Amino acid sequence: MSFDSFGTSGGSAGGGGGEGNIDPKLVQMAYQMQMQAEIMQRMAKVSEMCWDTCDINPKDHLDGKQETCLRFCAERYIDSANYIRNRLAQKGANKGLS
């Protein structure tokens, strides 16, 4: 027996195997995971652009401008990750109240 991405059975064991067997909770969870993955990909792209802007050349040490730029990128990444985590937690809490 095989399972598709929504957790429904694709095999003959278990009966009809029609589309009515999709668990709405699994669909919602798959959707949330997909949204989180897309958000993380976008964050990574923005972070990469930030790192590239810092113009780091291989040296023994970073100059003050490079260090400040990298610190800014790291802080923005952390701020963004915290914001997204908090928003997703709020949405999850709000869904639990409905």
C-alpha positions in Angstrom: 0.0 0.0 0.0 1.3 3.5 -0.9 0.4 6.9 0.5 0.3 10.2 -1.4 1.3 13.5 0.0 -2.0 14.0 1.7 -1.9 10.7 3.7 -4.5 8.9 1.6 -4.1 5.3 0.7 -3.3 4.7 -3.0 -3.4 0.9 -2.7 -6.3 -1.5 -2.9 -6.1 -2.5 0.8 -8.7 -0.5 2.7 -11.5 -0.2 0.3 -12.5 2.4 -2.3 -9.5 4.7 -2.1 -11.7 7.6 -3.3 -10.9 11.3 -2.9 -13.4 11.5 0.1 -10.8 9.8 2.3 -8.5 12.9 2.6 -8.1 13.9 6.3 -8.6 17.7 6.5 -6.1 17.9 9.3 -3.4 16.3 7.2 -4.2 18.7 4.3 -4.0 21.7 6.6 -0.7 20.4 8.1 0.8 19.8 4.6 -0.3 23.4 3.6 1.3 24.9 6.7 4.5 23.0 6.1 4.6 24.1 2.5 4.1 27.8 3.5 6.8 27.5 6.1 9.2 26.1 3.5 8.4 28.9 1.1 8.9 31.5 3.8 12.3 30.0 4.8 13.4 29.9 1.1 12.5 33.6 0.7 14.3 34.5 3.9 17.4 32.6 2.7 17.3 34.5 -0.6 17.0 37.8 1.1 19.8 36.9 3.6 22.0 35.8 0.7 21.5 39.1 -1.0 22.4 40.8 2.3 25.6 38.8 2.7 26.6 39.5 -1.0 26.1 43.2 -0.4 28.6 43.2 2.4 31.4 42.5 -0.2 33.5 40.2 1.9 36.9 39.4 0.5 39.1 36.5 1.8 41.5 38.2 4.3 42.9 37.5 7.7 40.3 39.7 9.3 37.2 41.8 8.6 37.4 45.6 8.6 34.9 47.6 10.6 32.5 48.2 7.7 32.4 44.5 6.8 31.9 43.5 10.4 29.0 46.0 10.8 27.4 44.8 7.6 27.6 41.2 8.6 26.2 42.0 12.1 23.3 43.8 10.5 22.5 40.8 8.2 22.7 38.4 11.1 20.4 40.6 13.3 17.9 41.0 10.5 17.8 37.3 9.9 17.2 36.6 13.6 14.5 39.3 13.8 12.8 37.9 10.7 12.9 34.3 12.0 11.5 35.3 15.4 8.8 37.4 13.8 7.7 34.5 11.5 7.8 32.0 14.3 5.7 34.2 16.5 3.1 34.9 13.7 2.8 31.2 13.0 2.3 30.5 16.7 -0.4 33.1 16.8 -2.1 31.7 13.8 -2.0 28.2 15.3 -3.4 29.5 18.6 -6.2 31.4 16.8 -7.1 28.3 14.8 -7.4 26.3 18.0 -9.9 28.8 19.3 -12.2 28.5 16.2 
